[in-house]
Structure formats: structure tokens, C-alpha cells
């Protein structure tokens, strides 16, 4: 795979796409996304519409249309533009062949720029730049220029287009709009069909260059347009415009807010808006950037992934999830999976800890949804949704994929058998506590989650009186190709861990925060016999142990399945679009797994010997298809832990370029799954920090086992651990740790099991 | 459905098929089967071969060819015949259109007769009669005549044809054969490819009429033929011949035995062989016949079913199973299912109790196979095979059906999740004990089965500590369309019953047969803690109770499935040959069930109120497809118990004519499932005795709740209960019970809950 087929590198922050390829439209839209955790505006040309996957996804707008899947809504497009010169449209539409377009994207500030040049008689050119503001999350600012008009007749159509791309039915209805010709502000108001959220999209614009005549308003059912003619003498047109989106879930009176913002943005002007926006990013990168020396492509790819993990995350809210595809499109329903805690969160946990807290608080606010799900399925406590939106109610459809051969829907059991999401959340809370020592969070939020998860697990496990052990029956583990398995090692270990942490904080609170504990016990009606049960289960739960070959069986009977490879299975496909898993896909009766599973267990729990790690890595690696974007980063972390830096680097390439080189498929088993793989994005951070730097935290504290691949000269990044900041530099010969000047106490850590204490503004260099 | 499309009634024992229909060949072969529990010779013309589904299935010849399914072997055909007159073959081959054939079958003695008459120039005719002897189980005797030859030139080819029909690969190899011209005996010896059983097929023949010249021997790879010319002056040819089959599993030296039998049969002659054979049948019918007055078709149908249940049963052995298709073909691998105990056995239990004992002893002799299966799947005790051959090892293929749309095999879980067969066997042992008081059997055989089944159940159930109950997870109940269900009511109740009976006999033996108990405990290493566990499970096992509508849920969550009908589902089929069940068939996510399930529970356990029976019958009836031949008879029993005699009669028709009117399909989901439905045959006995006569036995003793459908004037049958024989007559007005003259003690029973005691040779008449 050659990246040149997809883009060119300008520098460590910028890429360029010299010429558009039609088959890449869906990928450009996602990869070149402008976003800020509130909205995501896809990397499409202003002239494009739903056929080219134009969309602006808005958080907190869950809606179900036509009885299909509940998902986030897209906003009408206030950057919609039609340019007609001498009666011809210019928009670099597929097969149009009138202009060529170059795309530039800056991942430092999320700035999308396009330059389109006419292939026809003159030098006519469209140049446009935009960003989704981090200073005002409701704003997308755009500067749109048309150059070298050469006195041609030009018509321009701008406005707000409500006829938009949706994956599962149209979410907006009852469109009303207005144009205020005094202020040059247009708005379009609509409401979502099921959830009745009001969504307001406003546009304010000003022509900075070029003379405009004859402005006409055109209303369509779902759109409002302004038809404009440029004066014949205009050589150049430059328009600044602002797209503003508010919903009634953001505040009361979204229309007023949108009109206010539209007006003030116009007053501030594009350049100042951009400065304010960039200042926020500068602050973020101060802690979150990772510098790679020695490979510019890899440097760019790392920042691509960091950027996408950041903009996918609704850091401004403690009540919103991180979508599995962020806000890059509606795929996966704009909702959180276990990815949120295990893949997206770690980066924030050691940098922007407030954001990490918000991510976990989201799980607190969705406890009722999780309780409802547990109750609906006959369990107690909190069984978190597999696909979790705002309320935490289960959004995962029972019939997720389709049998592409028969056309019949497949009853996948992601929503009722894939239980590990609940203990995964407990795990993340524990890690948050270790990294921040934020006992207030635990006492006020985390403990209730931990207790309710433990309660759920108690109701979910079964005691095998014959073997005197607790078992978990009928599961999906991380490897989703094997549904309906028993005692998935990953899930069983996570279950024990979640129970033990619930017990730990129960007894800690009993001694240190007894009133708080009583309050929670009263609130959730928790009684002592439940604590006894958690203790008994955590004592007697079956934890698959390494066998005489040091192998841990992924689930009961896994080793008896047909032993083959993904390559062989690929040849067995009847239709290349077939789903490989449940109930009758090619992988189901084989040892071929979709993604890291036992290996995933290793990345979360460093409790096995190197022999065990080696044996399992070597066994599972050739049997893993990496059909999930979550997989390569986890293999990389274990590879690095084993000192196999070059293998870790191979996985880096697999993981970092999933979106950047568009290796993923946008449709599987009849379901659109395109968009940015935010878990892979978050996984890149883990791969470097937990993998190459070998960083981990546990009860023993912070530690490092660094190893660096030959391809890179040096990596450099900052971390924030228990409110102590420090910088790491790692090259082939040396591991360097430098503490921040304003640290209020000494940092304790170990490198290769040797302990260090470092005061503020100190550094240590360790030869490797 | 009109039976005339299939056959004509001659009298209550005999049917006639006036003209052959090509699309019925597979059904004639099964319906007109000559059999005796050792072999089954299909109702095909002597001129036919494998294309017309000719086969002679031999018990105890399990073999696996080409890695396919293990099944019984077919014997080479020693009745093979080719008749050539004036250069033309006559055999009523499909589309040949030279002769027409009439078939007659006598169900009293299992005598197949065919008369074929030339459509061509003369009255040339073939008449042949045969039976599978009950006097010598290895013998099929045949009288073959060719009439009105009218001095034509005729060639005859007889011998033994080893090129035979097999469902799953050729089972025989290494053919050797010889013709002894002094004795007119031919034999063919071969061995099975996997199990290396020697199979000897012998033929002895004698021409009683007609002159024979020029006999030539022709050997083919798998066959040995005699080519014969009739003298020109022969007007008529009459040949008596005997087909003898022995295998090395029957005795050492099967060849010698076959040659001896062939020779002696020739000496005895056809007519005397027939007399001896008929004498055995006369004795059987003395106890087993059921007379129906008022409907000759129904009378014939009842005897058809009784006949087939008898000849399917290897009464001569205590080590052989009853095949789900008897010996009518190789379908279902010539092996036992739960049908054996629940459907085939009851008729013998109240008539030929030695046979009933043999059927149960078969389960004793296959305990090791059941233990092996349990161990292989991680359980203890005896998990009986879903498809059980001689050894009791699991013969059920993991991939049973095929997805006819994709062509991919389906992993049906009949072999690992359909556990009820084990407690079903315990149930049958209990009923045997009640009906016979044969405590010797319990002490020497039954108790070990009961203990090992209980032990298996202990290892199979899970304790739900959260609900303080034992549960059974991941099951198939009798309704096979719903795999992977929890707490199937039928299975859970059967499990409790099996545990309670194991406990009952454990304590009975502890007090009454302590040495025997110690012997078994030593043998199977049974300890007291297991007894405690059985007791605890039987106390705390979850037994779904009638809800406020009196309904018992078939399994957890059944009532939440889509509520629709089989008719609606039929329209959803993409391919009519599709399997309806697991994992993605049309019935899986609906309440449409294949067969009686909660209703099956009611036929085995009379512990629910009439309100509960009514509610469930009315609920489940319209949701039952009766896709299994096991289903209608069970609905009929419950209908009769509710006094709904006409509905019971409707089910009688559904059940009795499944084979007789060929309403079943021979292939489903790509698998050949043709042949005689022996469970439906046994079910007819239950339908009349347990249904119309309302007979049941439990700890309270023998009782009747008679009700008769309007269509019948009277039914009459005999029973043997605790070694006391009696005859029942039931008509619309009266229930009459007459005890046998040689009963040694009084018969105690109740009719409509009123108790009676009847000495030998006494009778009681009860007005209805």
C-alpha cells in the first residue's frame, strides 16, 4: 500500500490531495472532517450534496425515522453553494471534468482548504477554507473565493440545503426558514421526526470582494436559497460566511441563539474567528501532541489519529457519548461502544483529565438506561447498552447484519450477550482513580456505577455446583465472530476485576466515607448479602488458566474448532460482502478470530508471565483477521511488551492508516460502517505510550518498559499523572523523563522495574 | 386428501394399489415393507434396483463410508430379477409402459404381493409374493411366477445384486461369491468398509414349474448372476427362492449359517415357511391388535401403524435400537432417538413386556456410549446420544441440515443441546416399573441408568444464585425449531422427574436391596454428596408455572417472540425446501413451533388442572406446524383428555396417514428423511389407548377416562398390566373391561375416578 495513492505529505501536520478520485469520496468526507466534539462537518466541497456524502452530524440529536435505527441527525447544510459560469456548473462533481480540485487539510487546527481550477478556457478558480470552531462549538466558519472571473457572467446560489444525506430515513420535518436582508442572515428551522428536537441552522454571509446584484430568495420544501448574480466587472468574489447550528437540546430558544451567533460571527470576521479557534487547539496540543522523528508520514499519521480522537469526543459535555465513528457520519448510530472507555479514554486520562472525567460521568448519567436494559433482560443492576446514545438505553438493533446471500436479516446478539461493556466501564473507573486519585469522583459517581455493575454481574453469572465455580454462559467476547460462547477469558477476568474493585471501594467508603456509602446504599437499595455474593463470585469465578503450552483458551471449546487462517476462509466466501460471524459465516466454526481477545486481556491486565504472553501472542496472532479496527493497536502493545518493536511497528502501520489509506470497507453484511474509526485513533495513542514507551499504571504505581522501533529516531510526548506533568523522550539509546516546573510534588515511577523519584523541573536519562 | 389417490382398501388388513405412480416409488418402498425387526425389505418390484429405492436394511451393521454419516448397511439383493421376453425387459420401470402392476399388501402377516400384466400383445404376467419371516429372522421367502408365456423366448436373470442404494456412500467392499449348482445356492460375501462386518447374502432357488435350460453364471464386481433361458414349451414358470442374510455380528461363521438356512428353507418350501411365519404373527396380534368398528379405512390405517411399530422393533435383541425410520431405509441412520422410549415403547409396555424390557436394556448396554458423550462434552454421568446406534456413541452429525439457499451446512445442535433424551429414558424406566413391577430389572439394570442420568443432570444444570433456583440453559426442547433456549418447560419438568425417580430407587434399594446398591455405588463410584445434590436440584429446579392466563411458557422469552402462524411463515420462504429452524429459518424468531412441546409435557405428566390443559392446548395448537410426525398424536391425547373427541379424531387422521397417504416430504434442508415414521406409528397406539380410552398409569394405579369420536362405532383392544390381562371395548355409550381367565389376581383400576376390583374372567360395563 502506497500512501501516495491517497495523499501527499506537506509536513507533520498537513496533507494534500492533488486530485479527487471518485471512489474515495466517502473517505475524503471522513478523513478531512472539521469537528469539535459538538458537530462534524465532512470534508466535502461546498458545491456537493448528499450524493457525495456531504453531512454535518450534530451531537445530541438522536432520532428514529421510519422505524429504522435510531441515530444522530444531520444538520441542513448552510455552506451549500452552486457556481454557474456562462451557464455551466462548476463543482468538481464526479465525471463532470470541468475543474480539478486540490484538497489541503491541517490537522493542527482542523482546517479544510480546497482549491479548484478550471480545465476550460480560463483560469477561473474556486478557493475555500473552513474550520469547525473550538471557540464556539456551534460555528463553522468559511471563507469562499472565486478568482479570475475574467468578466464572465456568473450566478451563485447559496443558502441552506435541507435535502441531506441520512443513513436511516429522513430525520427532519416541518421546515421553516427566513432571510433577513438587512443582516444577511438566513435560517432554517426543522424538528426531528420522532424525538421532536428543534434544530436550527443559520447562515450569515458577507461579500468582502466582488459586486453583487439582483439577489433573489428561493424557497424549496426543505431549503432556502439565495440566487445571486455577480456584476460583470467583478474579477474576484470573496465571501465570508458562518454556519451556526443549535438544537433545543442545547438550550431553550435555539433560534435566537443561532441568529445571535450568526450576527456576531460576521462582526468578528473570519480571520479573528480563526485565531480564537487556533488558540484552543494550541492549548490542547501542548499536552496531547506526540512527536515522531525520523518518519514524516508516521508523524502525520499519528497526528491524524490524535486529531480524530479529540474531535470525536464531546469534551464540552458530561452527558454525551463518543461515537464509534465520532461525528464523521451517522454510522454506528453516533453512539458509544466499549471502545469509549477502552480505546478513546486513555489518551484523555493522561492529558485532559477533565475530559476523561466527563466521559466517565456520561456512564453515570446513563445508569438508568443500563438499569432498564438489565431489568428488561431479567437481570439486576446496570447492564450497559452495547450501543449507547444519550439516555443509555440500548440502541443496538437485534438484527444488525444481513445475510447477503439470502437477503434475510441476521439476529446478532451484540445487544444481549456481549456483556463485557459493563465491567469494562468499571475497569476504566479504576484506571481513572489510579491516574487522578480523584476520590470525589468515586464517592459521588464512580461507586454507584461500580456497585450497579457488580450487581448486574451477580445476576448474570451462574454457579456450576458440579464444578464448584461461577461461570458466564452465552457470551460474545471482543472477538465478535464467535457468539454464544461460554467463559470467554476476557469477560471472566474483567468480571472478577469489576467485582473486586466494587468491593474495594465499598469497604473504603465504609471506613472513609460512611455517610456517602449509606446514601448510595439507600438510593440503590443495596444490602449486605449482595456484598457477600460479590465476594464469593470473585473468589470462585472460573478464570481460564494457561495450559501446559502456556495457552489461555479464548472460550470453552475454542481449541477444538477448526484450525485455519483468514486467508483460507476468504476463499470460502460465497459473496465477498458476507459477514464472517454468527450464525453461519465462514469464521464461526473455526479458530479464526475477528480481533484481539486473549491479547486484549493482556493489554488490560499485566498479570501473566512473559512466557504466557509469548505463547499466546504467537498462537493467536496468525489466527486473527483484524477484521475490527480495534485489533492491531492491542497486538502492538503486547508485541512491544515482548520487546518485538518491529512487529509493533507493523501493527502501527496497520492501525494508523486504517482511515488515512482507506483500507477499511464502508459496507459489511449490508450495513454502512464507513467513517472514522475512532477506537483505532485512540489506539494509536496507546500503541505509542503503552506500547513503545511501555507505560502502565497499577496499584504499584507508574512504570515504563520502553522499546523503540528502528524506523523512528525518537518519540516525544507529555503526560499528566496524578496532577504531575512530565515529558518523555525515547530513542534507540535513551529514555528521558523530564518533570514539569510547576509540579507540586515529586513523581515516583519505575523504568524496567527500577524506581525513581523526581522533583519538579528535574530529569532522568536512562540508557537502553 | 383422498386415500384413493394412494391405495384401495380390500379389508381391515389388506390394501391394494391398482397402478404404480412414479412419484410414489419412494413411499411404496417404505409403506409396503416386509420386515421382522432384524431386516426390512422394501416394497419394490424384484426387477427394480437402486434407482427405484430397492433396499434391504440389516440391523446391527453400522458403518461409515467416505467420512459421511454412520448408518445401517443394506444387503445385496438376492431377489434381483430381470425378465426379458422377445428381447424386451419387463419390470414396470418408470416410463417403460409395457406392463401394469397391482400391489397387494397384507398387514396381518406382512405379505407383499405384486401382479404385473403385459400391456403388449399377449397375457404375459408376473406374479410374486414375499414375506420377511418372523420364524427365521434371516429369511425372506419369495414365490415368483411368470404366467402365459405363450411359447415366447424368455430370458431370466436372477442372482444377488450388490450394486445397491445407499444414502451415505457404499458400505460394502471385497465382494466374493459362489454358485453351488448341485444345491442351487448362490452367495455373496462382502465386508463393511469401516466397521469390517462380514455380511453374507445367500440365495436358494428351485423352479417348481417350467423347464429351464442353459444356465450361465455371470460375475460382476459386486454381483453374481445366473442367466437362464426358459424352454420354448414352458407356458408357466414358478420359482421358489429364499434370500438369507447373516452378518458376523450375528454369530461366528455367517457364511455357514446362511448356506445352511438357504438349503433348509428350500427343503421346507414356501408354503410351510409361510405357515410358520404366520403363526408368530397370530400370537403377536392376539395381544397387540386394535379393532375399530365403523370405519374400514381407519381400521386398516391403525393396523398399518401397529404393523410398522412391530417390524421396526428388534424384539429379538436387547442390544439394538429402534430406528426413527425403523428398517424401512437408512434415513436417520437406522438409530434410536427419544422416540424409542416415548413413542415406540408404550405399545410394548402393555402388550409384549419382554420387548419393552429389551428396549430399555438397550439403554443399559449403551451406558458406556452415553458416559463417553457426557465426558466428551465436559459433563458427568450418562448423556444419551441424540442418535444412538449399537454402541450408544453419538451418531448425530453436528451439521445436520443444509442452508439450501447458500448451500452451506447448518450446525444444528441436536447432538449437544437436546438433552431431554436422558431424562426421557428415566421416565420410561419408571413407567416400565409401574406397568410391570419388575423390580429385578430396576435393581440390575434400570437403577444404574437412573443414577447415571441423575448424575449427568447434576453436571448439566446451573444454579442461579441470584434467583435461588436451578436452571437449564441452552437447550432444544421437543420443538426443534427453537435451539439455544433456556428453561424449556418440558426439559425442566422431565429433569426434576428423573432426579426424583433416581432418588426414589436409591432409597428403596438402600433399604430393600442394600448389597445391590453397594455394588452399583462401587461400580460407578457414586457418593452420598451426589444424592444430596440430586435432592437439592429436584427441590429448587425452576419449573415454569401457569401464568395468570393459565399458560406455561415453552421456554424463557417464548411469549415475547413474534406471534404468527405457520401459514404466514410459509409465504416467507425463499425456497420451499428451506429448513424452518436454527439458526435463521422462518420460524426461529416466532412463536411457531415444530411440534408438541408444552403439550408433550402434558401427555407425560398429568399434574395440571383442566383449565391449564385447555388454555395451553388452545394457545399452542394454532401455533404448531406439526412439522414433526411426533406431534399430532400428542395433541390428540390431550384433546381426548379434554373431552374433545372430534379434535382427537382429526389428529388421528393427521397422524395415521402420514405415511399411508404419503403426506410427508422425503427430503428437508437437503437431507433425505423419507421412510416410515415409526414414532407416528407408535403414537397411534397411544392416541387410541391413552387418548380415546384415556388410560394412564401412575403411582395411584391404572385409570381410564374414556371418550370416543363419533366416526367410530366401537374400539376393542387388549392390555397387559402388571401381568394381568384384560380386554377393553369402548363405544359411544359404554366402556367395558373384561379380565382374562388366567389372571392370577384381581385387577384394580378406576374409571372416571371411580375404583374397581375385578377378578379373573370377570367384566364390568360402565355407561358413558
Contacts between the chains, C-beta under 8 A, distances in Angstrom:
chain1	res1	chain2	res2	distance
A	378	B	556	7.6
A	379	B	466	8.0
A	380	B	466	6.8
A	403	B	406	7.7
A	403	B	584	6.5
A	405	B	405	6.0
A	405	B	406	4.5
A	406	B	403	7.7
A	406	B	405	4.5
A	406	B	406	6.8
A	406	B	574	5.8
A	406	B	584	7.6
A	407	B	574	7.6
A	408	B	574	7.5
A	408	B	584	5.9
A	410	B	584	6.7
A	411	B	584	7.4
A	411	B	588	7.5
A	411	B	589	6.4
A	458	B	465	7.5
A	458	B	466	5.8
A	459	B	466	4.3
A	461	B	465	7.9
A	462	B	462	3.8
A	462	B	463	6.7
A	462	B	464	5.9
A	462	B	465	7.8
A	462	B	471	7.2
A	462	B	473	7.1
A	463	B	462	6.6
A	463	B	463	4.2
A	463	B	464	7.6
A	463	B	465	5.0
A	464	B	462	5.9
A	464	B	463	7.6
A	465	B	458	7.5
A	465	B	461	7.9
A	465	B	462	7.8
A	465	B	463	4.9
A	465	B	533	6.5
A	465	B	537	8.0
A	466	B	379	8.0
A	466	B	380	6.8
A	466	B	458	5.8
A	466	B	459	4.3
A	466	B	533	7.8
A	471	B	462	7.2
A	473	B	462	7.1
A	473	B	473	5.5
A	473	B	474	7.0
A	474	B	473	7.0
A	474	B	474	6.5
A	474	B	484	7.9
A	484	B	474	7.9
A	484	B	484	6.6
A	533	B	465	6.5
A	533	B	466	7.8
A	537	B	465	8.0
A	556	B	378	7.5
A	574	B	406	5.8
A	574	B	407	7.6
A	574	B	408	7.5
A	582	B	583	7.9
A	583	B	582	7.8
A	583	B	583	3.6
A	583	B	584	6.2
A	584	B	403	6.5
A	584	B	406	7.6
A	584	B	408	5.9
A	584	B	410	6.7
A	584	B	411	7.4
A	584	B	583	6.2
A	584	B	584	7.1
A	588	B	411	7.5
A	589	B	411	6.4
